[in-house]
């Protein structure tokens, strides 16, 4: 866990550094037109997701065949190359090329989750995924704040720093990271599992996982939509620049690290994985509605504290999936889930950026900049009855804390 947590932290640190500046770089290419930049940024985010959708099941299945370590190292090296392309991109077309490379190499998170599943027991699985979430949170504490500070020296400086961090991480993994999947637990993979739709079909072997996957799609639509619009929304509504966005996203990371690193291991065992997921979705739905109504920055910061409590959900979902799936199919399953997330990441930025563009500016149909968050709240709310139905049809094998729904 120590090795993989450091890897996750450094990887997310590199991602977090560029979050406050990438929309600004797109805006610069378009002569400062923020409303027009929203549409291009949505396409840019979707291009990353499309490549991840196509290649995540391939790399996930390959990790089941050849081990987690080589796939993880290839992904990290690809991320480093991606940041170098972003740093030197002369046109918008080069930005799209860089995001495509990043999407292809987006297996670092997928393989890391399979790695954690390999080395976890039923007793510490939720806690381990919580620690992974905390590593993500810590990366987002320091990453966006550092990106906001570095952005003062130019919108391309953060990309160079991110490239250095990720390539150092790759070297660290090359020298230190052990393999988590022994040869006797590896398996041959089929062409069906290596394509996106075939990988997703694999989830049908496990009714509980298939039901969770539907909920996962709706939740991911809301989350990916919020991520793609956050910087544009705060800039439009509050006049925030890179530094303010970097610090706010650092607060999001701090709260996420506290909840997933500290609260999860105490709360999830008491509530049970199923109840923890339901409570998480309820909190997230309320938080998204409040985000849309936040007319003052102080309100937004307050909602971040409340919404962070929803962070008990993702580790519980990962734990429930990992405990249901065969150890030999962890990589393929995580790849399939990543493909689903990528599908939503293709669609969500297009939805939220177009909604934002239509409801802001001089030509707005109606002035309602919070509409992307209201759409996210709707997706979250729809997931709750579907999840209840899944749990009722697939009861837990043994009664325990939170076992009955």
N, C-alpha and C positions, 0 to 999 in steps of 0.2 A: 504493500500500500504506500509506503514512503516514496518509493521510486515513481509510481504512477501519479501520486498526488503532486509531486514537484513538476512532473511533466505537464499535467493538466494546468497547474497554476501558471507556468511560464507560457504555455500555449494561449491561455485565455488572456494573460497579460498583454501579449502581442496583439490579439484581436481587440482588446479593450482600448488600447492606445489609439487605434485608427477610427473608432466609432465617432468621436466628436468632430473629426476633420474630413471624413469621406464625403458627407453631404456638402460641406463647404467647398471641397475641391470640385465637385460636380457643378456647383453654383458658379464657381470661378470660370469654368469652361463655357458657361452660358451667360457670361457678362452680368452676373449678379441677379438674374431673374429667378427668384425663389420658387414662384408658382410653376414655372416651366421645369425647373430643376427637380421638383417633386415627381413629375412623370418619368423623367430620365432615371432618377434614383430608384424608383420602383422597378423599372426594367433591369437596372443593374443588379438589384437584390435578387430578382427572379432568375437572372442568368446564372448566378452562383447556385441557387437552389436547383435549377434544372440539371446542371452538371452533377451536383451531389445526388440527385434522384437517380440519374443514370448509372453512376459509378459506385455508390455506397454499397449496394448488395454484392457487387463484384469483389470489392475489397473485404467486405465482411465474410463472404464465403471463402476467399483466399486465406483469411486469418484462421478459419477452421481447418484448412488444409495444411498450411505452412507455418502456422504459429502467429501469435500477436506481434511479436517483436519486429520482424522485418516489415510488416505492413505499417506499423506505427512509425517506424523510422522513415519509410518512403513518404508517408503522409506529411511528416514534419518537414522534411527537406523541400517538398513541394510548396508548403506554406511559406517557407523562407524565400523561394524563388518568386512566389506571388507578390510578396511585399516589395521586392526589388523592382518588379515590373511596375507596381503602383507608384513607387517613388520616382521613376524616370518616365512615366507615361506622358507623351507629348500631346495626345488627343484623347477624346472620350472613347474611341475605339480600343485604345490600349487599356483603358480601365476595364472594359468589358472582357478583354482577353485575360487580364489578371484575375478577375473574379471567376472566370471559367476554370483557370488553373487551380484556384483555391477550392472551388466546388469539387473538382475531380479528386483532389487530395484531402477532401473533408472527412476521411475515415479516422482521423486521430481521435475524435470523440467516440465514434462507434466502437473502435477497437479498444479504447480505454474502458468502456463499459463492459465489453466482453472480458477484458483482462480482470476487472474487479469481480465479475461473476465467477471467473475461474478460481480465484483465490479466496472466495468468501464461503462461509458456512451459513445454514439457515438462521443461526443465532445472531450473527453479526452482519448479515447481508444489508439490511436497511441502514444500519449505522455506517457501513462502508460506503454505500451510495450517498449517504448524508455527508460524509467527509469529502467525497468527490464534488458534491454540490458546494461545500464550503470552499474547496479549492477554486471552483469557478467563481464563487463570490469574492474571494480574496483577489483573484485576477482582475475582477471588475471593480474592486476598490481602488487599486493602484493604477490599472490600465487607463481608464477614461480620465482620471485626474492628471496622470502623466501626459496623456495625449493632449488634453486641454492646455497644459503648460508648454509642451513642445510646439503646439500649433502657433504660438506667438512668434516663433522663428521661421514660420512658413508652413503651409499645409502639407508639404512633402516630407518634412523632417520626421514626423512620427512614423512614416512608413519605413524609413531607413533604420530607425531604432527597433521597430518591430521585427524587421528582417534579421537584425543582429541577435535579438532575444531568441527568436525561433531557431535560428541556426546554431546558437549555443546550446539550446535545448536538444536539438538533434545530435550534436556531438556528445552531450551528456548521456543521452539514451544509447548511443553507439558504444560508449565505453562502460556504462554502468547498468543499464536496464536489463534484467534477466527475462527469460521466456517464462510465460505462465501456463502454456498449454503443452504438456508432455506429449511425445510422439504417439504413445498408445491411445491418447484421447483425440487424435486428429482423424479426419475422415476425408474421403473423396467427395468432391463437389460436382454437381451437375450443371449443365448449361442453363437449365430452367431456374436454378437457384441464383445464378449469376446475372440474370436479367431482372429489372425492377419489378415487373408484374409477377414473375415467377417467385421472387423472394417474398413479396407480399402474400402470395398464395400460401406460402409455408405457414403463415400465422393461422390459417384455417385448421391446422392440425390440433390446435389448442383453443377450444371455444372461449375460455376465459380471456386468453390473450387477444383473440379476434375481437371480442367485445370491448376490451380495453383499447384496442387499436382505433375503433370508431370514435371513442371519447377522445383519444389522443389526437386525432385529426382535428376535431373541433377546438380543443384547447390550444393546439399548435397554431391554428389559424389566428386565434386571438393574440397569442404571444408574438408570433412572427410579424403580425400587423403592427403591434405596438412598437416593436424594435425598429421597424422600417420608418415609422413616422415620428418617433420621439423627438429627434433633433430639429426636424422641420417644424413640428408643433410648438416646441418651446421657443424657438427663434421667432415664429410668427406671433405667438400669443404674449410672450413675456419679453421679447427682445434679447433672449439669451445668446451669448456667443460660445466659443469653444470652451473657455474656462468654466463658465457656469454649468454648461452641460456636462463637462468632465467631472466636476465636483458632485453634481446631482447623481450621475451614474455611479460614482464612487460610493455614495450613500446607499444606492440600491445594492451594490456589491457587498458593502459592509453588513447590511441587514440580512442579505441572503446567506452570507457566511455564518453569521451568528445563529440564524434559524436552522440551517442545514447542518452546521457543525456542532451545535450545542443542543438545540431543542429537539431535533429529530430523534436522537438516541434515547431521549427521555419520554417523548410524547407518543411516538409511533408504537413502541411495545405496549403501552397502556391502552391506546385507542384501538390498536389493530390496524393493519395496512388499509383495509377497506374503508373504515370510518375516517381515517386520516385523509384519504383521497377525497371523500365526499365533503369533509369540512374545508379542505383546501380549495375546492372548486367553488364553494359557496362564498368564501372570503374573496377569492379572485373576482367573481362576478360583481360583488359590491364595490370592490376597489376600482374596476374598470369604469363603472358608472360614475363614481366620484371623480376619477381622472378627467372624464369628459366635461364635468361641471366646474372644474377647478379654475376659477377666474383670477386667482392670485397665486404667485409662486409659493407663498407660505402654505397654502392649501395643498399644493402638489407635494411638497416635502412631507407634510403630515400624513398624506395618503400612502407615501412610500413606506412609512413605519408600519401602518396597518396592513397594507398589501403584502408585506414581506412574510406575514404569518402563513400565507398560502404556500410558502416554500416547503412545508412538511409533505406536500403531495408528490412531487417528482421522485424523491428517494423511495417513497412507499410504492409508487407505480413500478419503478425499476426493480425493486425487491420482489414484488408480486410476480412480475414477468420472469425474472431470473429463477424464481422458485418453482415455476410451472414448466419451463422449457428444459428439454434434455441438455446435459452438459455438452454434448457433441454439436448442438445446434445453437449455442449461444451467439457465436459470431454472425451466423446467417440471420438469426432473429433480430439482433441489434442492427444489422444492416438493413433489414426490412423496415424496422421502425424508423431508422434514419431516412430511408426512402420516402416513407409516409410524411415525415417532418419536412423533407425537401419538397414534396408535392404541395404541401400547404405553404411553404416558403416561396414557391413559384406564384401561387395565387394571391396570398395575403398582401404582399407589397403592392400588387396591382390594384387590389380592392381599396386598401387604405389610402394609398397615395392619390388615387383617382377621386375617392370620396373627399379627401382633404382639398385637392385642387378645385373640385366642383363647389365646395362650401367655404372657400376663402378667396380673398382678392376682390378686385373691382368687378369681375364678371361672375361673382358667386351666385348660384341659384338661391341659396339662403346662407347667411353668415352663421356657420356652426362648425368652428374648428375642432370641436370635441367629437365629431361624428365617428371618426375611426375607433375611438374608445367605446362608444355605444355599440358599434358593430361587434367589437370584441366581447363585450358583456353579453350580447345575444348569443354568440357562439358558446361561451362558458355556460350560460343558463340552459341551452339545449343539451349540453353534455350530461347534466345531472340526471334527468329521467332515464336516459339511455344507460347510464352507468348503474343506476338502481336496478334496472331490468337485467343487466348482465350479471350482477351479483346474485340476484334471486334465482336465476337459471343455473348458476354455477356456485353453489354454496361451498364454504370452506370444508376441507376434509375432517377437521376437528374443531370443536368449539373452543374459543379462546377469547382474549380481550378483543372486542370489536369484531368477533367472528360472525355474529348474526347481524343482518342488515334489515 
